[in-house]
Amino acid sequence: MSYKFKIGEPVRLKNRPYRVVARLSEGGAYGPRYRIRNEEVEDDERIVVERDLRNHAPKGRSADI
């Protein structure tokens, strides 16, 4: 299985900053899954499929997508 994001890498979900906490098994037809943690809200942790995530680009730079 090929993962696009590494553990510890900053990502975006619905235009909010998160960080990859763990890589999980493939989610059926949806591809690789990740556990992510919000960088702004302490208790916001989610499990998402890879296609829902975007690279997190620093302010002033475009995302590498």
VEXMI-538060 format. One line per 8 residues: number of its first residue (from 0); their letters; for each residue x, y, z of C-alpha. Coordinates in steps of 0.25 Angstrom, whole numbers. Layout:
BEGIN
NUM> a> X,Y,Z; ...
This chain:
BEGIN
0> msykfkig> 0,0,0; 5,14,-4; 3,25,6; 4,40,1; 6,46,15; 17,43,25; 14,42,40; 17,56,46
8> epvrlknr> 14,63,33; 5,75,33; -8,74,25; -21,81,23; -35,76,24; -47,86,20; -37,97,21; -32,94,35
16> pyrvvarl> -18,90,39; -16,76,44; -4,67,46; -3,52,42; -2,44,55; -3,30,49; -5,22,36; -16,12,37
24> seggaygp> -20,1,28; -27,3,15; -41,7,16; -47,-2,6; -50,5,-8; -46,18,-2; -31,16,-1; -21,18,11
32> ryrirnee> -27,24,24; -20,33,34; -22,38,48; -20,53,49; -20,63,60; -24,78,59; -13,88,61; -22,98,67
40> vedderiv> -32,90,75; -26,81,86; -37,70,86; -40,69,71; -34,56,66; -40,49,53; -39,37,44; -40,41,30
48> verdlrnh> -37,35,16; -25,40,8; -34,47,-3; -40,56,7; -26,62,11; -18,73,4; -3,77,6; -2,88,16
56> apkgrsad> 6,100,10; 11,111,19; 5,124,18; 8,131,5; 11,119,-3; 2,110,-11; -1,95,-8; 7,85,-15
64> i> -5,78,-22
